[in-house]
Amino acid sequence: MDWNPVSYAIGDLTLESGETIQDCQISACVHGTPTKTGANVVLVTASLGGNHRRLDFLIGPNRALDTNKYCVIATDALGNGLSSSPSNSTLQPGLSFPKFSIRDMVASQAQLLDHLAVSRIFCVIGASMGGMQALQWAVSHPDRMDCIVALTPMARTTTWSQAISLVSRQLLMADDRWQTGQISPEIWRSWIALLQIIACSTPAAISQKSPNDDLSKLLEIELGSLMDDPPDPRDWIWQTLAYDRHDVGTTPGLEGSTETALNTISVPTLILAAPGDLMNPESSAKWASEQIPNCIYGEIPSEHGHQAASSVGAMEVNFMDHEIAVFLNKQFINN
């Protein structure tokens, strides 16, 4: 399969704030061919700081997102360095790039589908911030898809989650060069410690990775991987600002209630979350599932917390692949 993304020029994108991303580019990988009605299209949304490869472990022949059956469009979110971002915009570079929201990410994806002449899709699926986009899709565009799958989502970002991303931004901004996209390895090491070791993992998982209680080796491994292709701090800052402000309840046309917004979701929904998730607490995902009229909730059997909704382990992958395949097959047959 070809995993190299294509950048699609979707024109100017008007944001909720009234500002505009000029000459907006949305990066995506398209696996397969959509039917004329789009009845086989699955839209994959990216996680915070992630990209179009976030759900690779679910995509391919005989997997939940079976490319022999579905046309999978795996997108990159605004601000991830592949789609239009502070780091890559020619017309609005760096700090001049406008702030955007998660709803703006969804709007950009809707504009991409229009560009591709896909009026309706079968499913929207994403993990973490991608799962948050999936819920927003069902609130903003209830008649444009048949179902959604949200892994480790939040319908409204918790204060705890906001605190984690706030500290992550403060760490990056402690280096005076962040405005030009430069960060020292020492700052990145602290950033990794916060996100990879504390927020996105669990005590049990860390003990497994560092049986001798020596975190230095784990930190160096993560740092080495990061420094091979370091993210631009401005992209992370812009995306986390969108993540922090998110609430489906503030969708235009609704009353400002998260519960009310979730009550409007009319399509079948599958939500999967993991115990011990500090980044996007499992309690938030479970609560959201209880507000959606036609929703199935499942707990991912894992000790990895937020990282459970990834390829971190075979048990987690097999569980998600099975649950998602069963859910999608049922919806596909019904449609």
N, C-alpha and C positions, 0 to 999 in steps of 0.2 A: 504494500500500500504506500502511496505517496503522501508523506506527512509534511511536505513543504507548503506553507500557506501562500495564498494569493492575496494581494492588497486590492480591495475594491473601492473605487472612488464613488462615493454615494452623494456627492454634492455637499452644500453647506448644511449643517445640522443645527437647528434652533434648539437651545437648551431651555429647561424650566425657568432658569434665572432670567431669560430674555436675551442672554448673550448667544453668540454663534461660534461654533467650531467651523472655521472656514476650510473648504475643500476637504471634508472629513473622509478619512480612509479607514475602512474596516478590514482587518486581516482575518482570513478564514481558510480552512481546509474543507473541500467538498469531496466526500467519498460516495461514489455512486451517482445515479441519475434520478432526479425527481420525476414522478409521474406528472401528467398535465394538471392534475388537481392538487398536487402536493400532498396527497394522502399518505405518502410513505416517508415524508421528510421529518427528520429528528434534528432539532436545533440544540447544540451543546453550548452552554455558557461557561465562561472561565471564572476561576476563583481569584481571590485577592492576591495580586502579584503573580498569578499563574497565567497559563496560555492555552492555546487550542489543543494541547496534548494532555490536559488535566485528566481526562477520562479515557485515555488510550486503552487502559486495561479492560474497558467495557466495549470497545469498538473493534469490529472485525468479524469474519465468518464464524458462525456458531457461537458468538457471544451475545450478550443482551442486546447490544446495538449492532445487530447482524447486518453487515454491509451487502449481503446477498438479498436482503429483504428491504432494508431501509436505505434512504439517501441521508447520510449523516453530514450535517453542516456544523463543523466545530469552529467556533468563533473566538476572537480575541477581544477582550473588553477595552473600552476607552481607558487610556492611561497605563496600559501594560507594556508599552514600548514597541509594540507591533502595530496595533491600531493607533489612530491619532492620539498623541501623548505630548506632554511637555518636552520630552527628550527628542522627539522626531519631527515635530511640526516645523515646516518651513515658514509659514505665514505668521504663526503665533508661537514662537519658540520659548522654551524655558518658563520663566515666571509670568510671561504674557499669555500663556495658555489659559483659557477660562476654566473655572471650577465647574465640575459636572456632578450629577447624581447617579444613583443606580437606575432610576427611571430613565435618565438620559442614555444609559447603556442600552436599556431595553428599546428605547426609541431608535437608537442607531442600528440595532439588529433588525427592527421592523423595516427600517429604510433600506437595509441591505436586502431583505427578502423581496421588497418591492423592486429593487434594482435587478434581482435575479428572476423577477416575474413569478415569484412564488406567493400566491395570495393566502393560502392556508396551509398549515402544517399538522403533522400527526402529534408530535410531542416536543416539549421543551424540557431539557434535563441539565442539571448542574450541581456542583458540590460547593459547599461553603458559600462564598459570595455568589457563586454560580447558582446555588440553590435559592438564594435570596432573589436573584434575577428571575428564576423560574416562577416563584410565587408572584412576583410583580407582573410577569407576563400574564398570568391567569387573572390578575386584577385589572390590568390595563387593557388587555386584548382578549376578553373572554370568548369571543366568537372566532378567534383565529387559530386555535389549536384544539385537539381532541382530548389531550391529557397532559399532565406534567409530572415530573419526578424531581424532588428536591432532597438532596443529601446534605445533612448537617446544616440546615438553614436557620435563619431568624427572620421573622416577619417585621420585627422592630429591633434594632441593635440595642443590646442591653448596656447599662452603664458600665458594667464590668468589662465588656468587650471594647467599649469606647476607651476605657482606661488603658487597656493593653495597647491599642493602636496609638493613643496619645503618647505613651512612653516611647513607643517605637519611633514616632516622629521626633520627639525631643532628643533621642539619641542621635539620629541622623543630623538634626539641625545644630547639634553641639559642635559639629565640624563646620567652620565658617565657609568652607568651599562648597557646601551642598547646593547653593544657588547656581553653581556652574556644573553640577552633576558629579562632583568629586567627593569621595569619602575615604578616610584612612582605614587600613585594615583593622586597626584597634577599635574603631567605632563599629565596623561591621561585625567584629567578634562579639561585642556586647549586644548588638542587634540580633545576632543569631542565638545567643544565649537566651534572650527574652522570648523569641518566637519559636525556635525549634526545640529548645529544651524545656521551657516553662509553659508557654501558652498552647502550643500545638502537640504536647505530649502528656504523659502522666507519670507519677512516681514509679509505678510498676514498669512502664516501658523504659524509663531512664535507667532503672536498676538492671534491666536486661542488657541494655546497650553498654553500660559501664559497671560490670560486676565487681570491679575492684575500687569502686567509688572514685574513679579518676576521670573527671570530666574533661580534662585538658586534651586528651587524645580525641574524644568525640568532637570537641570544639574545633580542633585543628582540621579534622576530616571535613566537617561542615563548612569551615572557612575556605578550605582549599577548593571545594566544589563551587562555592559562591564566587570566589575570585577568578575562576575560569571565565565567567561571564557575569560580572556584577550588574545588578539592576541600577537604574538611575534613581537616586534618592527623590528627585522631584516627581517621578512617576508614582513611587510608593506613597509619598505624601498626598498627592492629588487623589489617588484611589482610596486611601484610608479616610480622607475627609468625606468622600462619598459614602463609604461604608458606615462611618459613624453617624451620619445624618439620616440613615435610611429608616423609613417606616411606611409600610404599605398603606397605613391609615391616612397619610397626608396626600394620597393620590388625588389630583384635581377631580372634583365632582362628588367626592365622598365627604363624610362629616368629620373627618379627622380622627376616627376611631379605628385602631388596628383590628379589633374584633369585627367591626362592621365590614371592613374591607375584606377580611378573610371569609366572612359569611357570604360574600358575593361570588366567591369562586364556585363556578358551576360545573367545571370539568372534573373527571376522576383524577385523584391526586394520590401519589405515593410519597411519603416522607420517611426517610431512614436517618437515624442519628445514633450516636455512640455514647455510652456512659463515660463520665470523666472528661468530657469535652470542655476545656476551659476557654477556648477561643469563641465558639458558638455553642453556648450551654445546651445540653440535651433537653433540659426543662423548657427552653424556649421553642425548640422544634416540636416537642410533645404538645405544648400548649397550642401552638399554631394548628397542629393536626386536629385538635378538638374543636376548633372554630370553623373548620372547612367541612361543609355538608357531606361530601362524598370522598372521604380521605381514609387511606390505609396507613397505619403507622407501624414501623418496625424498628427494633433495636439491633444495631450491628454488634455481634458478639466479639468484643475486642477490648484489649487493655491499652490501646494506643490513643484514646481520646480523639482529638480533632483529626489526627492523621489516619484514623480508621477508614475514612472515606477516600482512600487512595490505594495504591498497590503495595502498601506496607507489609501485607501478609497474605498468604494463600487462603486462610480461613475467611478473612474479611472479603477478599475478592470473590471467592466462590459464593459467599452468602449474598452479596450485593448483586452479582451476576444472575443468580437464580431468582431472587425476589423481583428484580427489575424485569427479567425476561418473562416471568409468569404474568406480571402486571401488564406489560406491553402487549403480550400475545392476546390476553383477554380483551384489551381495548381494541386491538387491531381486528380481531374477529368480529367484535360488536359493530365496528364501523365498516 
